[in-house]
Amino acid sequence: MDFQFKILDASEIFQIIPMIQKLSNAKNSEAILRERFSEMVNQNYECAVIYHQKQLVGMSGLWFSTRHYVGKTVELDHVYIETDYRNQGLGKQFLAWIYAHVKAKGCNSAELNTYVQNYPSHKLYYNEGFEILGYHFLKHF
Protein backbone atom coordinates (compact mmCIF):
# COMPACT_ATOMS: atom_id res chain seq x y z
CA MET A 1 0.00 0.00 0.00
CA ASP A 2 1.13 3.51 -0.74
CA PHE A 3 1.03 5.79 2.31
CA GLN A 4 1.93 9.44 2.67
CA PHE A 5 3.23 10.72 6.01
CA LYS A 6 3.28 14.46 6.59
CA ILE A 7 2.78 17.29 9.05
CA LEU A 8 -0.72 18.63 8.73
CA ASP A 9 -0.88 22.33 7.97
CA ALA A 10 -2.41 24.31 10.84
CA SER A 11 -5.19 25.48 8.51
CA GLU A 12 -6.25 21.84 8.04
CA ILE A 13 -6.21 20.80 11.71
CA PHE A 14 -9.97 20.31 11.98
CA GLN A 15 -9.68 17.30 9.61
CA ILE A 16 -8.56 15.18 12.56
CA ILE A 17 -11.58 15.90 14.76
CA PRO A 18 -13.64 12.88 13.57
CA MET A 19 -10.66 10.66 14.38
CA ILE A 20 -10.15 12.33 17.77
CA GLN A 21 -13.78 11.56 18.58
CA LYS A 22 -13.11 7.84 17.99
CA LEU A 23 -10.57 7.71 20.81
CA SER A 24 -11.86 5.88 23.88
CA ASN A 25 -11.34 8.92 26.10
CA ALA A 26 -12.96 11.39 23.69
CA LYS A 27 -15.86 13.08 25.44
CA ASN A 28 -15.70 16.62 24.09
CA SER A 29 -18.03 18.17 21.54
CA GLU A 30 -16.82 19.21 18.12
CA ALA A 31 -17.13 22.86 19.17
CA ILE A 32 -14.83 22.36 22.17
CA LEU A 33 -12.34 20.40 20.05
CA ARG A 34 -12.31 23.15 17.41
CA GLU A 35 -11.61 25.74 20.10
CA ARG A 36 -8.82 23.69 21.67
CA PHE A 37 -7.12 22.74 18.41
CA SER A 38 -7.26 26.40 17.32
CA GLU A 39 -5.18 27.19 20.41
CA MET A 40 -2.92 24.13 20.15
CA VAL A 41 -1.68 24.94 16.63
CA ASN A 42 -0.32 28.21 18.02
CA GLN A 43 1.66 26.46 20.73
CA ASN A 44 4.54 23.97 20.45
CA TYR A 45 2.27 21.49 18.67
CA GLU A 46 2.25 19.77 15.30
CA CYS A 47 0.05 17.00 13.98
CA ALA A 48 1.60 14.19 11.95
CA VAL A 49 -0.85 12.34 9.72
CA ILE A 50 -1.06 9.33 7.46
CA TYR A 51 -2.92 9.42 4.16
CA HIS A 52 -3.79 6.42 2.01
CA GLN A 53 -5.05 7.43 -1.42
CA LYS A 54 -5.97 10.93 -0.14
CA GLN A 55 -7.91 9.45 2.80
CA LEU A 56 -6.81 10.32 6.33
CA VAL A 57 -6.13 7.01 8.10
CA GLY A 58 -3.89 7.92 11.03
CA MET A 59 -2.57 10.72 13.21
CA SER A 60 -0.35 11.67 16.12
CA GLY A 61 -0.04 14.95 17.89
CA LEU A 62 3.52 16.10 18.57
CA TRP A 63 4.28 18.37 21.53
CA PHE A 64 7.80 19.82 21.59
CA SER A 65 9.54 20.89 24.80
CA THR A 66 12.83 20.90 26.67
CA ARG A 67 12.81 19.03 29.97
CA HIS A 68 15.41 18.98 32.70
CA TYR A 69 15.68 15.18 32.77
CA VAL A 70 16.02 14.49 29.04
CA GLY A 71 16.63 17.69 27.04
CA LYS A 72 14.73 18.49 23.86
CA THR A 73 11.93 15.96 23.49
CA VAL A 74 8.67 15.30 21.71
CA GLU A 75 5.56 13.92 23.37
CA LEU A 76 3.33 11.87 21.11
CA ASP A 77 -0.33 12.55 21.82
CA HIS A 78 -3.61 11.10 20.55
CA VAL A 79 -1.93 8.48 18.37
CA TYR A 80 -4.61 6.78 16.29
CA ILE A 81 -4.76 4.55 13.22
CA GLU A 82 -8.07 3.50 11.67
CA THR A 83 -9.05 -0.08 12.55
CA ASP A 84 -8.75 -1.42 8.98
CA TYR A 85 -5.11 -0.28 8.82
CA ARG A 86 -3.90 -1.78 12.10
CA ASN A 87 -1.67 -4.86 12.53
CA GLN A 88 -0.01 -4.36 9.13
CA GLY A 89 3.17 -2.62 10.26
CA LEU A 90 1.83 0.86 9.54
CA GLY A 91 2.28 2.03 13.15
CA LYS A 92 5.95 1.04 13.03
CA GLN A 93 6.44 2.86 9.71
CA PHE A 94 4.64 5.94 11.03
CA LEU A 95 6.76 6.05 14.19
CA ALA A 96 9.96 5.69 12.13
CA TRP A 97 8.84 8.68 10.04
CA ILE A 98 8.03 10.66 13.20
CA TYR A 99 11.43 9.85 14.75
CA ALA A 100 13.24 11.13 11.63
CA HIS A 101 11.10 14.28 11.61
CA VAL A 102 11.65 15.14 15.28
CA LYS A 103 15.38 14.28 15.19
CA ALA A 104 15.72 16.80 12.35
CA LYS A 105 14.14 19.35 14.71
CA GLY A 106 16.77 18.59 17.39
CA CYS A 107 14.85 16.17 19.62
CA ASN A 108 16.81 13.40 21.29
CA SER A 109 13.89 11.49 22.80
CA ALA A 110 10.19 10.73 22.51
CA GLU A 111 7.65 10.35 25.30
CA LEU A 112 3.99 9.40 25.45
CA ASN A 113 1.12 8.42 27.68
CA THR A 114 -1.17 5.50 26.95
CA TYR A 115 -4.26 4.33 28.75
CA VAL A 116 -3.86 1.35 31.06
CA GLN A 117 -6.48 -0.71 29.18
CA ASN A 118 -5.03 0.01 25.71
CA TYR A 119 -3.07 -3.25 25.49
CA PRO A 120 -2.44 -3.21 21.71
CA SER A 121 -0.65 0.14 22.01
CA HIS A 122 1.48 -1.18 24.89
CA LYS A 123 2.83 -3.96 22.70
CA LEU A 124 3.70 -1.50 19.92
CA TYR A 125 5.45 0.91 22.28
CA TYR A 126 7.39 -1.85 24.05
CA ASN A 127 8.54 -3.13 20.66
CA GLU A 128 9.62 0.42 19.81
CA GLY A 129 11.87 0.55 22.89
CA PHE A 130 9.70 2.76 25.11
CA GLU A 131 10.02 2.18 28.87
CA ILE A 132 7.47 2.85 31.59
CA LEU A 133 8.86 5.55 33.86
CA GLY A 134 5.87 6.48 35.99
CA TYR A 135 2.19 7.27 36.22
CA HIS A 136 0.28 10.11 34.61
CA PHE A 137 -1.87 12.04 37.10
CA LEU A 138 -4.60 14.55 36.25
CA LYS A 139 -6.63 16.88 38.45
CA HIS A 140 -9.47 19.00 37.10
CA PHE A 141 -10.33 22.36 38.67
Secondary structure, DSSP 8 states (H G I E B T S, - for coil): --EEEEE--GGGGGGGHHHHTTSTT----HHHHHHHHHHHTTTTEEEEEEEETTEEEEEEEEEEEEETTTEEEEEEEEEEE-GGGSSSSHHHHHHHHHHHHHHHTT--EEEE---TT-HHHHHHHHHTT------------
